[in-house]
Amino acid sequence: MGKTYERIDGRLRTFIESQPIFFTATSPLAADGTINLSPKGVTGSFAVLDDLTLAYLDFAGSNAETVAHLRENGRITLMWCAFQGPPNIVRVHGRGEPVFRDDPRFPDLLARFPDVDTSLHGLRAIVVVHAELIRDTCGYAVPFMTYDEDRDLHAKRFAREDDASLDAYFTKKEHVATSIDGLPGLPLPLPPTPA
């Protein structure tokens, strides 16, 4: 049933870019480490940069497990499911890295997300993923569900933060600078938003 692809293009790229939600999975190297699985879904916060490179905006939250795991070992899997239309699941296994605000690549990467007002979400990094294995499977057991709209709660919560207050918010959270398993997470103090 499943098929392996050499690149993300054509029908595969169209499918990925049209999904309103995707999932990220990472884990530390330690055998007893905490595996992390996260949903992502702010419209416009995901981009296919080229046939083997993808990126998404990493917004404010109460932990930074994905960032910590990527800093330690870089392993990541992205997954999309068809909740409407023909059944399909696409997984991209690869190596990822968080690109932080003070990285010289940050402004050019940020320009790839023109439809998102990042000031509303507490943008802290851009995660870049280099695909190593691209596969799809049938998705026959994925239910039909309808997408109504993005929730506005995240934007309402973080729109009132500036760089200083966002840094204070992250500093107070137990698992932002350090992961659940004690790995380095988001580097603090938070670098200012590039002009």
N, C-alpha and C positions, 0 to 999 in steps of 0.2 A: 504494500500500500504506500509506504513512504518513499520519498525521492530525495536525493541529494543534489544540491545545486552548486555550481562553481562561483556564482555571483548573485547579487541582489539586483535584478533588473526585470523589465517587462511585467508580466502578470504578478510575479512574486512581489516586486516593489510596489505595484499598485495596491495589492492586497494589504501589505504592511502599512502603507501610508494612509489607508482609508479606515483603519481600525481606531476607535475612540479610546481604547485601553490596551495596555500591554503590561507584561510582568517581567521583573528582573529577579534572578536567583544568583546568589553568591554564597561562599562559605570560606571560613578560615582554613589554614592547612592542618591545624590540630584535629585529630580524630574525634575528640569530644567537643569540638567547637560548635557554635550555634549557627545553623544554616539560616540564611535570610531569604525571604521571598516577599517582594513588594509590588503592589499595583502602581501603575503610573497612568495619568490620564488627562492632564490639562491640554486642551486643544492647542495644537501648534508647538508643543514642547518636545517633539520628536522630529528628527530629520535623518534622511539617508544622505550622507555626504558624498559617497561614491559607491561603486559596485561592491566594495568590501568594508566600508566604514559607515558606522551609524553614530548618532549622538542624541543625547537627551539632556534637558535641563534638570538639574538637581535642586529642588526647592527646599525651603525651611521645613524642618520636622523635629520631632522629639528624640530622634536617634540618627546615627550615621553609619549603620552596619555595612551598607553597600560600599561606601567610601572607604571604610576601614579594611574590608576584605580586598578591595581593588588595590589599595596601597600595599597590602601584604603580598598578594600573589597574582592579582590581575584577572583571575578566572571569573567569567560571567556568562550567563545564558539569558537571552531575551526571548519572550514567547508572546505570540499573538494568537487569538482564537476567533473564528468566525461565529459571532452570535446571531448574525443575519446572513441570508444568502446561502450559497453552497457550503457544506461543511469543510473546514480546513483548520489546521494548526500549523504554524510556522515557528521553528526554533532557530535562533542564531547562537551558536556557541563560539566564544572567542575570548579575547583579552581586552580588558577595559582599563581605563585610567581616568581618575577625576582631574579635570583641568580647573584649577582654582582661579579666583579673581585676579591674583597677582601674576599669573602666568602670561607671558607675552602673546600666547596663542588665543587667549580668552576673547579679546574684542572681535577678532575675525570669526571665531566660532559662534559667538553671540549673534553676529550678523546673519547667520543661517536660520535664525528663528524670528523673522520679522513680524509675525502675527501674535506674539505674546508680549504683553506689558509686564516685563520681569520685575518692575518695581512693586507689583501687587503681590508677589509670591515669596519674597525673601530669597532670591536666587543666591546660592552659595557655591555652586560649581557647575561645570558641564561635563557629563560623562561621555567619553569617546570610546567606542567599541570597534575593534578590528575583528572581523568575522574570520573564523578558522573552519567552521563546519556549519553549513546551512542546509536545513532539512524541513520537509513538510510531512504531515501525516493526515489521515482522513478527517478526524474531528467528528466522527459520527455520534459520539456520546455527549458532545457539547450542546447544551440546550439553546433553543431560540430565545433571545431576549432583545428587547428594544432599547435603544439609546435615546433618552429624552433630551438631556442637556448636561453640561458640566455643572457641578456644584459650585456655588460662589463663596462657600464658607472659607476656603483657604485664602482666597484673595482678600476677603473682608478682614480676616484675622491678621494677615501679614502686611497689608497695604499701609497700616499705621506705623510700621517700623522704619527707622532709618538705620544706617550702618551701625551706629553706636548702640542703639536699643536692640538690634538684631544680635549683635555680638553678646550683649548682656543676656539675652534670652538663651542663646546657645551655651554660654558659660554656666548657666544655672541648671542645664539639663545634664543628667548623669551620664548619658550614653551618646554624646555628640563629639566631644573631644577624644573620648575613649570608648571603644566598642564594649558590648556586653562581655566579651572574652578578654578585655584588657588591651586590645590593639589600638594603635593610634588612629583616630578618626579624622574629623574636620580640624584642620590647623586653626588654632585660635591664638591671638585675637584675629577676628575676621578681617581680611584685607578690605579696604574700601572698594566700592563699586567703581570700575574704571569709567573715566569721563567719556 
